[in-house]
């Protein structure tokens, strides 16, 4: 059940990141879920190590969206090559 919850949150985060950065992206739902999960990991690593927030705080979701946007920028730069 925990994995299913991670996928749902990952999809939500990836979807929001794609809404914030409109444009054509190769990939569908699976890429969106992976993007959201990876954004969550980036936010957790950076935010917790810098002391911005602790696990379970609402800023974690916002950080996950920002992490997903950062990964989407890199994904688009690599995808254009």
Residue frames as a rotation matrix with the C-alpha (Angstrom) as fourth column:
UNK 1
0.566 0.825 0.000 0.00
0.825 -0.566 0.000 0.00
0.000 0.000 -1.000 0.00
UNK 2
0.335 -0.530 -0.779 2.92
0.243 -0.750 0.615 2.32
-0.910 -0.396 -0.122 0.73
UNK 3
-0.712 -0.622 0.326 4.24
0.435 -0.025 0.900 1.96
-0.552 0.782 0.289 -2.84
UNK 4
-0.101 0.768 0.632 0.82
0.962 -0.088 0.260 2.80
0.255 0.634 -0.730 -4.25
UNK 5
0.741 0.350 -0.572 0.69
0.553 -0.803 0.224 5.95
-0.381 -0.483 -0.789 -2.11
UNK 6
-0.180 -0.892 -0.415 4.18
0.199 -0.446 0.873 6.97
-0.963 0.074 0.257 -3.34
UNK 7
-0.701 -0.052 0.712 3.01
0.704 0.115 0.701 6.53
-0.118 0.992 -0.044 -6.94
UNK 8
0.376 0.906 0.193 -0.13
0.910 -0.400 0.107 8.64
0.174 0.136 -0.975 -6.35
UNK 9
0.649 -0.209 -0.731 1.84
0.252 -0.848 0.466 11.46
-0.718 -0.486 -0.498 -4.71
UNK 10
-0.462 -0.881 0.098 4.54
0.327 -0.067 0.943 11.14
-0.824 0.468 0.319 -7.39
UNK 11
-0.327 0.436 0.839 1.93
0.934 0.015 0.356 11.51
0.143 0.900 -0.412 -10.12
UNK 12
0.737 0.640 -0.217 0.43
0.672 -0.728 0.135 14.57
-0.072 -0.245 -0.967 -8.40
UNK 13
0.309 -0.713 -0.630 3.85
0.117 -0.628 0.769 16.21
-0.944 -0.311 -0.111 -8.00
UNK 14
-0.654 -0.577 0.489 4.87
0.508 0.144 0.849 15.40
-0.560 0.804 0.199 -11.58
UNK 15
0.044 0.779 0.625 1.54
0.983 -0.145 0.112 16.67
0.178 0.610 -0.772 -12.92
UNK 16
0.818 0.227 -0.528 1.89
0.401 -0.883 0.242 19.97
-0.411 -0.410 -0.814 -11.04
UNK 17
-0.128 -0.948 -0.291 5.48
0.154 -0.309 0.939 20.34
-0.980 0.075 0.185 -12.27
UNK 18
-0.627 -0.068 0.776 4.32
0.759 0.171 0.628 19.85
-0.175 0.983 -0.055 -15.85
UNK 19
0.507 0.843 0.179 1.56
0.856 -0.517 0.007 22.43
0.098 0.149 -0.984 -15.34
UNK 20
0.626 -0.333 -0.705 4.11
0.185 -0.815 0.550 24.93
-0.757 -0.474 -0.449 -14.08
UNK 21
-0.439 -0.812 -0.384 6.34
-0.363 -0.231 0.903 24.33
-0.822 0.535 -0.193 -17.11
UNK 22
0.624 0.762 0.175 4.09
-0.130 0.322 -0.938 24.06
-0.770 0.562 0.300 -20.16
UNK 23
-0.055 -0.594 -0.803 5.43
-0.977 -0.134 0.166 22.71
-0.206 0.793 -0.573 -23.41
UNK 24
0.727 0.288 -0.623 5.89
-0.509 0.835 -0.208 19.46
0.461 0.468 0.754 -25.25
UNK 25
-0.145 -0.736 0.661 7.55
-0.924 0.339 0.174 16.68
-0.353 -0.586 -0.729 -23.35
UNK 26
-0.197 0.058 -0.979 8.25
-0.532 0.832 0.157 13.20
0.824 0.551 -0.133 -24.60
UNK 27
-0.949 -0.112 -0.294 6.69
0.150 0.663 -0.734 10.67
0.277 -0.740 -0.612 -22.29
UNK 28
-0.087 0.994 0.069 3.36
-0.058 -0.074 0.996 10.02
0.995 0.082 0.064 -20.72
UNK 29
0.765 0.533 0.363 1.96
-0.390 -0.066 0.918 9.01
0.513 -0.844 0.158 -17.37
UNK 30
0.741 -0.531 -0.411 4.90
0.652 0.714 0.255 6.78
0.158 -0.457 0.876 -16.43
UNK 31
-0.277 -0.863 0.422 7.42
0.684 -0.485 -0.544 9.57
0.674 0.138 0.725 -17.04
UNK 32
0.093 0.400 0.912 5.23
-0.357 -0.842 0.405 11.95
0.930 -0.363 0.064 -15.01
UNK 33
0.963 0.257 -0.086 5.18
-0.035 0.431 0.902 9.52
0.269 -0.865 0.424 -12.07
UNK 34
0.358 -0.909 -0.213 8.95
0.912 0.389 -0.128 8.99
0.199 -0.148 0.969 -12.26
UNK 35
-0.263 -0.408 0.875 9.47
0.312 -0.894 -0.323 12.75
0.913 0.188 0.362 -12.50
UNK 36
0.480 0.554 0.680 7.38
-0.465 -0.496 0.733 13.33
0.744 -0.668 0.019 -9.37
UNK 37
0.943 -0.178 -0.280 9.07
0.325 0.666 0.671 10.58
0.067 -0.724 0.687 -7.37
UNK 38
0.032 -0.990 0.134 12.52
0.917 -0.024 -0.399 11.81
0.398 0.136 0.907 -8.38
UNK 39
-0.098 0.013 0.995 11.51
-0.048 -0.999 0.008 15.37
0.994 -0.047 0.099 -7.47
UNK 40
0.869 0.452 0.201 10.45
-0.247 0.044 0.968 14.14
0.428 -0.891 0.150 -4.06
UNK 41
0.635 -0.707 -0.312 13.82
0.773 0.584 0.249 12.49
0.006 -0.399 0.917 -3.52
UNK 42
-0.248 -0.727 0.640 15.67
0.640 -0.619 -0.455 15.64
0.727 0.297 0.619 -4.61
UNK 43
0.223 0.420 0.880 13.56
-0.342 -0.812 0.474 17.80
0.913 -0.406 -0.037 -2.29
UNK 44
0.977 0.143 -0.161 14.02
0.080 0.451 0.889 15.41
0.200 -0.881 0.429 0.61
UNK 45
0.307 -0.941 -0.143 17.77
0.936 0.325 -0.132 15.27
0.171 -0.094 0.981 0.16
UNK 46
-0.418 -0.507 0.754 18.35
0.457 -0.835 -0.308 19.00
0.785 0.216 0.580 -0.33
UNK 47
0.227 0.630 0.743 15.70
-0.311 -0.676 0.668 20.35
0.923 -0.382 0.042 2.04
UNK 48
0.959 0.155 -0.239 16.47
0.148 0.445 0.883 18.06
0.243 -0.882 0.404 4.95
UNK 49
0.199 -0.962 -0.186 20.23
0.967 0.224 -0.121 18.44
0.158 -0.155 0.975 4.65
UNK 50
-0.532 -0.366 0.764 19.96
0.328 -0.921 -0.212 22.22
0.781 0.138 0.610 4.56
UNK 51
-0.794 0.213 -0.570 17.55
0.582 -0.006 -0.813 22.21
-0.176 -0.977 -0.119 7.50
UNK 52
-0.848 0.507 0.152 14.70
-0.357 -0.760 0.543 23.92
0.391 0.406 0.826 5.66
UNK 53
0.219 0.950 0.221 12.09
-0.925 0.130 0.358 21.45
0.311 -0.283 0.907 6.87
UNK 54
-0.649 -0.320 0.691 11.62
-0.580 0.795 -0.176 18.13
-0.493 -0.515 -0.702 8.58
UNK 55
-0.940 0.305 -0.151 9.93
0.138 0.747 0.651 14.99
0.311 0.591 -0.744 7.32
UNK 56
-0.353 0.906 -0.234 6.14
0.935 0.349 -0.058 15.36
0.029 -0.239 -0.970 7.19
UNK 57
-0.378 0.219 -0.899 5.97
0.225 -0.921 -0.319 19.14
-0.898 -0.323 0.299 7.09
UNK 58
0.648 0.746 0.153 3.81
0.349 -0.113 -0.930 20.75
-0.676 0.657 -0.334 4.37
UNK 59
0.410 -0.565 -0.716 6.86
-0.741 -0.664 0.099 22.39
-0.531 0.490 -0.691 2.84
UNK 60
-0.442 -0.590 0.676 7.94
-0.129 0.787 0.603 18.91
-0.888 0.179 -0.424 1.77
UNK 61
0.271 0.614 0.742 5.25
0.734 0.367 -0.572 18.78
-0.623 0.699 -0.351 -0.92
UNK 62
0.934 0.023 -0.356 6.20
-0.153 -0.876 -0.457 22.23
-0.323 0.481 -0.815 -2.19
UNK 63
0.033 -0.998 -0.046 9.84
-0.721 -0.056 0.690 21.20
-0.692 0.010 -0.722 -2.18
UNK 64
-0.256 -0.058 0.965 8.95
0.354 0.923 0.149 18.05
-0.900 0.380 -0.215 -4.11
UNK 65
0.771 0.562 0.302 7.24
0.510 -0.260 -0.820 20.13
-0.382 0.785 -0.487 -6.79
UNK 66
0.721 -0.572 -0.391 10.28
-0.618 -0.786 0.009 22.43
-0.312 0.235 -0.920 -7.01
UNK 67
-0.256 -0.821 0.510 12.55
-0.408 0.570 0.713 19.39
-0.876 -0.026 -0.481 -7.21
UNK 68
0.106 0.392 0.914 10.39
0.653 0.665 -0.361 17.93
-0.749 0.636 -0.185 -9.99
UNK 69
0.966 0.197 -0.169 10.54
0.031 -0.734 -0.679 21.24
-0.257 0.650 -0.715 -11.88
UNK 70
0.247 -0.953 -0.175 14.34
-0.791 -0.302 0.532 21.21
-0.560 0.007 -0.829 -11.60
UNK 71
-0.397 -0.357 0.846 14.47
0.080 0.904 0.419 17.65
-0.914 0.234 -0.330 -12.91
UNK 72
0.550 0.668 0.501 12.07
0.606 0.093 -0.790 18.57
-0.574 0.739 -0.354 -15.72
UNK 73
0.775 -0.359 -0.520 14.39
-0.516 -0.834 -0.194 21.41
-0.364 0.418 -0.832 -16.77
UNK 74
-0.297 -0.933 0.201 17.33
-0.660 0.353 0.663 18.99
-0.690 0.064 -0.721 -16.92
UNK 75
-0.143 0.345 0.928 15.17
0.419 0.870 -0.259 16.40
-0.896 0.352 -0.269 -18.72
UNK 76
0.861 0.509 0.002 14.21
0.244 -0.411 -0.878 18.94
-0.446 0.757 -0.478 -21.37
UNK 77
0.439 -0.782 -0.443 17.82
-0.803 -0.563 0.197 20.07
-0.403 0.269 -0.875 -21.85
UNK 78
-0.533 -0.632 0.563 18.98
-0.348 0.770 0.535 16.48
-0.771 0.089 -0.630 -22.30
UNK 79
0.090 0.695 0.713 15.98
0.484 0.595 -0.642 15.57
-0.871 0.402 -0.283 -24.46
UNK 80
0.797 0.218 -0.564 16.72
-0.287 -0.685 -0.670 18.32
-0.532 0.695 -0.483 -26.99
UNK 81
-0.144 -0.960 -0.241 20.10
-0.799 -0.031 0.600 16.83
-0.583 0.279 -0.763 -27.85
